[in-house]
């Protein structure tokens, strides 16, 4: 089968604590893959390495390899924003980025190319109103 996502001896450390230990996987194209395990077993950390959301964490060290379509996603040769356009994650519980409410809501439109601050303000306000949160924030 054609490998879409792979890791080889992937290790992740938060400070001195190692949270992923020698993870080697191959996820094949056109398949559905689930990562299961108890709370704290590293499922979310593995996914955050693959979509480079781990870049938003502090004091992280990554060793080993992670690749998509055979191209390393850890060596700096791939733009993390472009990568996140290709690799999405749906969490059971919403997880905001460590940014302001405005920046969290504007993140998607910015990825799609909206840069005008006035347009972003309108999008954020409209989104909050549609979610009945405008008066709360």
C-alpha positions, 0 to 999 in steps of 0.5 A, a space after each residue: 500500500 501507498 504510505 501517506 503519513 509515516 513516523 520513524 523512531 519519533 520521540 517527543 519531550 516536554 522539558 525533560 519528560 519524554 511523552 512519545 517513545 520511539 513511535 514508528 507508524 505507516 498510515 496508508 493512503 485512502 484508509 481510516 486510522 484511529 489512535 486509541 489509548 488511555 488519557 495521557 498516552 500521547 495520542 494528541 501529542 502524536 497528532 500535534 506533531 503530524 500537523 505541526 500544532 506542536 509548534 505552539 507549545 513551549 519547551 518541546 524537543 522532537 527527535 526521529 522522523 515524521 513525513 507526509 508523502 515521503 517528505 519530512 515535516 520536521 526539517 523546516 523544508 515544509 511550511 507549517 501553514 501549508 501543512 495544516 491546510 492538508 492535515 486537519 484534526 477534529 478534537 472531541 473538545 474544542 482546543 483554542 490556540 494559545 492566543 486571544 479570542 480574536 486570533 483564534 476565530 481569525 485563524 481560519 480566514 487568515 489561513 485562507 488568505 484574508 489579511 485585511 484587518 477590517 474584514 477580519 473584524 467583521 468575520 470575527 464579530 459575525 462568527 461570535 454573533 452567530 454562536 450567540 457569544 458576542 455579548 459574552 466576550 
